[in-house]
Amino acid sequence: MATKDISREKSAQLFEKAKNYFPGGVNSPVRAFKSVYGSPLFIERGDGSRLWDADNNEFIDFCCSWGPLILGHNNPEIREAVQAQLGKGLSFGAPTRLENELADLILTHNKYIEKIRFVSSGTEAVMSAIRLARGYTNRSKIVKFEGCYHGHSDSLLVKAGSGLVTFGETSSAGVPKAFADETIVIALNDKEALEKVFSDFKDQIATVIIEGIPANNGLLIQDKEYIQFLRKITKDNGALLIFDEVITGFRLGFEGAAKYYDIQPDILTYGKIIGGGMPVGAYGASSEIMSNISPDGNVYQAGTLSGNPVAMAAGIAALRILSQPGFYEKLEQTTQAFVNEIQSFITEKQLDVKIFTVGSIFWFAFATSERIQRADQIDPNSMLYYKKMHRELLNRGIYFGPSGYEVGFISAAHTEADLATALAAIKDSLLIAFEA
C-alpha cells in the first residue's frame, strides 16, 4: 500500500529561496529532483548510515554523497583528523607533510600507479589526465564511450552521433564544435567500432578513456575480455588507456577496477573517496608518464588547493581504515547478501526488474531481464518505475539518489538492522512501482 508523502515544507521553502540565488535552485543539476517526485530535500546533517533533512525526516542513506562516503557520514576518525587540522590552518598553497603521507598510503597499496598528482575534483583529475595523454603522445583526438561520464570539461561533454564511428556532438551549450571534433564517441562493448576508429584515424588517437566500470549511467559491467581488447588495441596503436576510477577507485578495493580486471591502464583518475569525502581528486601513472607533468615536464597543470591539508588529513584517516585486511571483502559480502535477497523477491513476484551489482555498488534496471552493458540498452520509459519507487522509499525513510540512472552504495556504517529495514521498504516500494 502506498504511504502518505513525508512533509517537505521546510525543504520546499528553502528550495524556493534557493531559486533566487542559483540556476534551478541548485549547485549541481541532479539535485533539483527533476527525475523524481517532489521538491529536493535540503539535508541538515548526517551520521553513520543516516541523513536528516530540514523537516527532521530521518533516512537510511544509500547515496553516500554519490559514493565516496564508504565509511558513512561523520566518521569519528575522519572528523577528529579534520578537527585537528583545522586548528593548524585551512590552506597554505605550499607543500605539507600530509600530502606525502596520503600519497605513500595510496602508492604503497596500489601497484597500478608509481606517481600521483592531487587536484581538487574528479573532473579536474580527468581533464588533467586527458591533457597528459595528449602531451605524452603528441596527438589530439580522444575516444570515449556513450554512457560514460567523465566530468563537465568541454572535450568530454559530448555524445555519440548517428553513425558507427562519428565525432561527438556537443551535449551542452557553450561547448565549441571544434572541441567536440577532437572527441570520438562510440558504443560500449563494440569491438568493430573501436577497430574502425583506429583505422580511420591512424596515428591521431591520443587516448581511449573509459570508466573503470561504467556507473554514471546505470551499472554497465563490461566483460574482462572486452577490457583486455581495449588494452591491446590502444597499446598496438601507440595510444594510452585511461581508467576513470572516480567512482570505482577505492570503492571496489584499494586498486579499483584495474585490479578487478587485472589490467594495467596507462593513467588512472580518482575522486573524493581518497579525501574521506572532502573535495579532492587525483591522477596517477608510471613514473615515466608522470615525468611529463610540470615542473618536471612540459604538460602544465596547477591548483592552489591541490593537496589541501584538510582534505589530506581526512584522506589519511579514511584510507588507513580502508587498508585494513578484510575491509572490502566484508563490505562486498554484505552487499551481495542484500542484493541476493532483493533479486529473490523480484524473481518470486515475477517483477520486470533486474538488480546488478559489483563490489559494494548496486543498480536497479527496470523493464528488462537481460544483462545491460550499453547505454542504448536502457529504456528511458523504464525510469517511471524508479520514479515511483523513489517516492515510496522516501516515505519509508530510505534515501536513494534522485535519478534511476544512478547507482546505490553500501557503506561500512550500514548495520544489519539498517539493511533489514531497507529490504522491507524496497520490497513494498517495488510492488507499488509495478501497480497499474
Buried (B, 14 or more C-beta within 10 A) or exposed (E): EEBEEBEBEBBBBBBEEBEEEEEBBBEEEBBBBEBBBBBBBBBBEBEBBBBBBBBEBEBBBBBBBBBBBBBBBBBEBBBEBBEEBEEEEEEEEEEBEBBEBBBEBBBEBBEBBBBBBBBBBBBBBBBBBBBBBBBBBEBEBBBBBBBBBBBBBBBBBBBBBEEEBBBBBBBEEEBEEEBBBBBBBBBBBBEEBBBBBBEEBEEBBBBBBBBBBBBBBBBBBBEEEBBEBBBEBBEEBEBBBBBBBBBBBBBBBBBBBBBBBEBBBBBBBBBBBBBBBBBBBBBBBBEEBBEBBEEEBEBEBEBEBBBBBBBBBBBBBBBBBBBEEEBBEEBBEBBBEBBEBBBEBBEEEEBEBBBBBBBBBBBBBBBBEEEBBBBEBBBEEBBBBBBBBBBBBBBBBBBBBBBBBBBBBBBBBBBEEBBEBBBEBBBBBBBBBBEE
